[in-house]
Amino acid sequence: MKPRIVVFSGAGISAESGLRTFRDFDGYWHEYRIDEVATPEGFAANPELVLRFYNQRRHEVLAAQPNAAHHAIAQLERDYEVTVVTQNIDDLHERAGSSNVIHVHGEIIKGQSSINADLVVPLTKPDIEPGDLAPDGSQLRPHVVWFGEPVLRLDEAMEAISRADKMLVVGTSLSVFPVAGLVREAPAHAEKVLIALDVAHPPQDYQFLAGRATELVPPLVQRWRKERHDT
Ligand code: APR
């Protein structure tokens, strides 16, 4: 039985792949209003604006490549049972080779019905336009969890974290609940590491490594993998 690792990631792990974060100095929320582009009310009020916002982000995701941090995390699967719980809507973990990824805030490369959140469909083209319909005849929308909507697969994420032997939190400001509360679900005995440029309130009993993910994640992964070969 391989020891279990949970990696809990946020926008910061994809920053070095060229994808913007939300709350850093050049983040999305310094340019766009959350209530206009990331709420059901915003979508109802101006679907064209919201579809355009996510179409632009989808093109950026499709043009981005996984970075050394994504690849290092995928390598962990050779020696550990790994669950990646990500707040990110990009598919960079999967493209780096991670095989068990829980997207608690959805996936931008998928669409969903605008009247039934459980009806999720693959996209047949990079943009979602007004008039593109879901199989139930409703306007298609991005498969993204907006503010005020329920997060996805939280129980599965909690379950994985509650059984973790090691927990790596990387690239998240831990500002958005309920998901940020997941960091407190790790068992007392688990080794806990937090990697970010800065975090306002680093959680208790986490070793905080301040710096870039591509610089700090690979050596941590090497150390953890070496532990398995020295046993
Ligand atoms: N390497 C490591 N960490 C980084 C890097 C980097 N190169 N660049 C930025 N960071 C860190 C910042 O220090 C910050 O802690 O990534 C974090 C980015 O924080 P946010 O922009 O708040 O992103 P995130 O925590 O993922 O936001 C959570 O908020 O708006 C919602 O749905 C959105 O999923 C998102 C959620």
Boltz pocket constraint, residues with backbone or C-beta under 6 A from the ligand:
constraints:
  - pocket:
      binder: B
      contacts: [[A, 9], [A, 10], [A, 11], [A, 12], [A, 13], [A, 15], [A, 16], [A, 21], [A, 22], [A, 23], [A, 24], [A, 27], [A, 87], [A, 88], [A, 105], [A, 145], [A, 170], [A, 171], [A, 172], [A, 173], [A, 174], [A, 175], [A, 176], [A, 195], [A, 196], [A, 197], [A, 198], [A, 199], [A, 211], [A, 212], [A, 213], [A, 214]]
      max_distance: 6.0
